[in-house]
Structure formats: C-alpha cells, structure tokens
Amino acid sequence: MDIKRSLLLLCTSYGSFLLGQEKAVDTIYIFDSQMSKVKLFHPVRTITPKDMEKNSTNLSELLRYQSSIYIKENGRGAVSSPSFRGTTAQQTAFVWNGININSSFLGQGDVNNIPVFGYDQIDVKAGGGSVVYGSGAIGGSIHLNNILDFNRGFKGSVYSEVASFDTYNNFAQASFSNEKLSVKVSGSYLTSQNDYKVPEFVVGNTGFNNVNGRYFNTSVNIGASYKIADHQTISWQNQIFDASQHYPIFEDNGNRTKYNAQTLRSLIAWDIQKNNLSNSLKAAYTEDNFQYFSNLNLPKASGAEGKNYIFKNDFNYFITPKINVNAIGEFQVNKGEGYQQEKDNQSGLGVISRNVGSLAGLIRYFATKDLRFEAGIKKDFVEGISSPLLYSFSGKWNALKWYHVGANFSRNFRFPSFNDLYWQPGGNLDLLPETSTNIDMNHEFSFGDFKVTLSPYYMDIKNLINWLPTSFGYWAPFNTTRVESYGLESQVSWNKTFGQHALKLDAGYSYSKSVNKDTQLQRMYVPIHKAVGNIEYGYSFLKVYAQGLFNGLTYTTTDQQRSTAIDPYFILNTGIYAALFKKYTLGFKVNNVTNTVYQTVSLYPMPKRNYSMYATINF
C-alpha cells in the first residue's frame, strides 16, 4: 500500500477498514474527522467501552484511573473538574464529536455532568491543540467520540450494575446498518443515594457522613448516517442529558441544596470523500442549562440558559501523494441568559450574545513513510476580544523499528468566559485572553510486546485569569499570574498471549511542576507525582484485574501550607469478570480495597471500600 493510500485512510472523515469479524464492514463514519490526523503526530490515549465498565461510577472515576489527568472531585458524584499538566479546568477542552463543548458561562466542563456511557471511544490528548480544537485546549483535550459503521446488521447490548450506597447504573444500546444506512440508539440511567460514611475523617466533632449527597442522571444518544451517493454521506448525532446533584453537607440539620443541569447537543454533517479530496460540513446546536436551589423545598435561587449555534467546514486535499493541505473555518453564535432570585428576578449576567469565528490552515508533508511534518496557523475573531495569532509545528520520525520520536511546538489560548466578562457585579470587559507557548517531545520505545513512551513538556502561560476580592466588597476577574509548567509523562504497556492465557499491563507516571512565576510556589491542586496502573490476567473465559493509583502531596492553598495540604495516598481497586457463551458477561468489583481515607478536594473525603456487581448481555 503506497503512502498516499495509507494516509488517505487515516486523514479523511471516513474510510475503508478491513476487520477480522464475522461480517465484513463496509465503511466506518467517525464524526471527529480531525482525530485520525492528530494521531499521526501526537500520542493519544484511547479508552474503549470495555475499559469504561471497569470504572463506571462516573466520568471522573474513569479519567482518574485510566489517564494522567488529575481530577478534583468535591466528593463522589459532586462537582468535578480536570487538570492536565498543572493547568486549570478552563485550560482543558472537552470535545464532543469534533465540537468544543466547554461552558460559555464558566469556560470549562463539569466532568460529572457528562455521561460516562454512550460513546464508542474516549480519546485523551495531552498538550496544546487550539489550532484545531479552539479555546481552552492549552493543557490538553478530552474527546467524546461516536462512530457509525455500515453493513453490520442488527446488534444490541444491555449493561446493568448494582453498587454500594444504593447505586444503580443501567445502559442499553442498539444499532442497525446495511450498505446505505447506519443507525445507533443508546440510553443510560444512573442513580445513587451516595450516603457513604468516613468516620475517621473528623469535621468539627463528628466523623464525615455524606448527608444530602444524592445524585442521578439520564442520557439519550441517537446517531444516524446515510450514503446519499457513492462519495457522499449525511450524518446526525444527538445527545440529551439531564442530571441532578445534591450538594453534601456536614451536619444533618444543615441547609440542603442541589444543582440541576440539562444539556442538548445536536450535530448534522455532510461529508464528501473522493480519491485525494475530502470535505466535512457540520452544523451544530448545543444548549447548556442549569439551576441552583439554595433550599430543596424552595424555587431555584439562580440559573442560566446557554445556546450555541455552530457552523464548521473542514476541507482536506492532497496536492501530491506527499503534500496535504487542510483548511478549517468555523463560525459560532453564543447566547446566554441568567437568572438570580436575589436581584429582583434580574440576572447576574443579563441577556448576552457573542459572535466567534476562526480560520485555520494546516499543511502536512510526508517525506517518507517514516518521516512526516505538520505546520498550522489560526486566527480567531471573538467579538469584543483581541485574539492572538495561533500556530503549531509538529514532526514525527520513526527513526528505528524500535524507536520513534516526535516533537511539538504551539501557541494556544483561552478567551474569557461569559462570567469573566459580564457577571455583575464584577465582570471585567478589559480582560485579555490567556495564552500559552507549549513545547513537548515524545519518545516511543517498542521491544516486541513491550512499549514505553516518555513525554517531557514545558508550558509558559501568560495572562492567567483569577477572581480576586476587591475593595468594593465583591470579587472580580483580573489577568494576574504568569505560570510555568513543566514535567514528564511516561507510559508503559505490555501485552502477551500464550495459549488460553493473556496478560495485559498498562501503567503511567506523571511528574508535574506548575509554579506561579511571581512567587515560585507550586500551584493549588497540582500533585507533583501521580502514578496509575492497570493489570489484567485472562484465562479462557475468565479475567481478573487490578488498578492502582498513587497521588502525591497536593497543596490546597497558594502559599504551599503543609498543614492544609492533601497527604499522599494509594488506592487499589480489583475486579473479576467472566464471558459466558460469547453473549453474557458477569462481573464483580471492589473499589478502594485497602479502605484508604483520602480526598481529591479539601474537606470532601471519597468513599472507603465499596462494591459493585454488573451484567452485560450482547445480542
């Protein structure tokens, strides 16, 4: 297979794949057409639906144990945010099927208000990516991807789990496809009383009891793709999510509050694919609504509604078999409206609207089958904001059969959110975008079934936006801090099959220094050391696995106070599952085997030892 053909398979929004399955698959449609191109130059960690079953409590748990990301969770199932390489939650981009879905209000994503099931794969990419994925892609990006395949007939599955703390987790999926049409529908429902206790963790005079910790969420996903001609496909992906989180309190007679959230995401894509040319035109509508109740028995105290209209075109063309050009244009209309009871039914935000556009160009040069380069440039046009020129340079060289090396250099940014600009009192219309310069390398060593990846990185972040108290008695955002982040991420994997025995090892270690350049102190909630490990042994139909997580000392204040820091901890999970008659799976999990008392956010301990049982039926 020549260079041109092999790269076309990787660099287009859909392509032909040869899979060893019971029925030949005609084509596969991937909504995020850029992800195959990203993987040509950057290491990307892919989490499969089977991996999701091992950490099914929520998306926070999944990312905590199966990636290098540090997850700050205010107790199990509560508000949760990610931190890549020592950056903030606002400097992490959530990307749903190629569309950036960070909140227009907060500029970030709440990990626990995104369903854990309903995706065909979750990709985790560390490092800057604003040229392709927009605002917030500074520390890294989390990609929630759906795939539709053709000529597969009917398939379905049901997953049901019962766990500690009156937790019930259910997911069902069905799909049908022929040569022309592919349809996939799935739905999930998760509910938990979440009434765990940690008596060793004393708050005031009593041990911790997660009073008012209940949460539940429901999601529905619908996807469809139709071949309207030999080289043209029209596709639709839709997600509806509804959730409620009760905020934990420390005393039985405390004030009980809750937070409700609803999201709608709908995407239509028209794709054209020819020998050396492809084009993907997308139109998307996303809606993010939330309501906060300061008392469960009273009407909402505050809330907001956000609506986004997105149009995006991705044109890809091979000038020669070795030179590929890629042009991406995007236009958004972001609308928001807030509500705050205390202000006589007037919002802290009011009714606001913002237009956002961008133009990006990338060129890729495939010098040989072992050496390739990419250069990109992008200009954003954000209403009321002066946006910087962004760029990226990447190279990948397969120097030896057992050694591959890559290097990346980029400028990335995050523009201020609605809250940063318009919240009253406090919004600051004079804010500048946060910008970063990112440099990283990737060294990959392969020795048979053994693979090691070493990724040193450096980031210089300017104009960090912080909310600070003012002399007027309220808080306001300012461009204050310059941050320097550097460190090393490493990954080790080993897969070995011998007869009916199979052994799989996957482990990673991260060293993260993220310091305020003015004080030279480590930033809050950035552990210097984090290590995760997953090992699985299988014999015939039976598999046993264990997961380990080590989190180093984590400061919770800007002045590195040791007395208030979160102590290092190690968590061990284990599980066993059996595949019966190729259609049924039965599993049992034990989380926190060692009964460790630990926190990811100060004063909100996570559960001690807990259990779950689950069953899967495939048909």
Secondary structure, DSSP 8 states (H G I E B T S, - for coil): --HHHHHHHHHSSEE-----SSS----EEES-TTHHHHTTTS-EEEE-HHHHGGG-S-HHHHHHHHSS-EEEESSTTS-EEEESTT--GGGEEEEETTEE---TTTSS--GGGS-SSS-SEEEEEES--HHHH-TTTTSEEEEEE-EEESS-EEEEEEEEEEETTTEEEEEEEEEEE-SSEEEEEEEEEEEE----EEEEEEETTEEEE-BT--EEEEEEEEEEEEEEETTEEEEEEEEEEEEEEEE-BSSTTS--EEEEEEEEEEEEEEEEE-SSEEEEEEEEEEEEEEEEESSTTS--SEEEEEEEEEEEEEEEEEEETTEEEEEEEEEEEEEEEEEEGGGTT--SS-EEEEEEEEEEEEEEEEEETTEEEEEEEEEEEETTB---EEEEEEEEEEEETTEEEEEEEEEEEE---HHHHH-TTT--TT---EEEEEEEEEEEEEETTEEEEEEEEEEEEEEEEEEEE-TTSSEEEEEEEEEEEEEEEEEEEEEEEETTEEEEEEEEEEEEEEEETTT--B-TT--SEEEEEEEEEEETTEEEEEEEEEE--B--STT--GGGSB--EEEEEEEEEEEETTTEEEEEEEESTT----EEETTEE---SEEEEEEEEE-
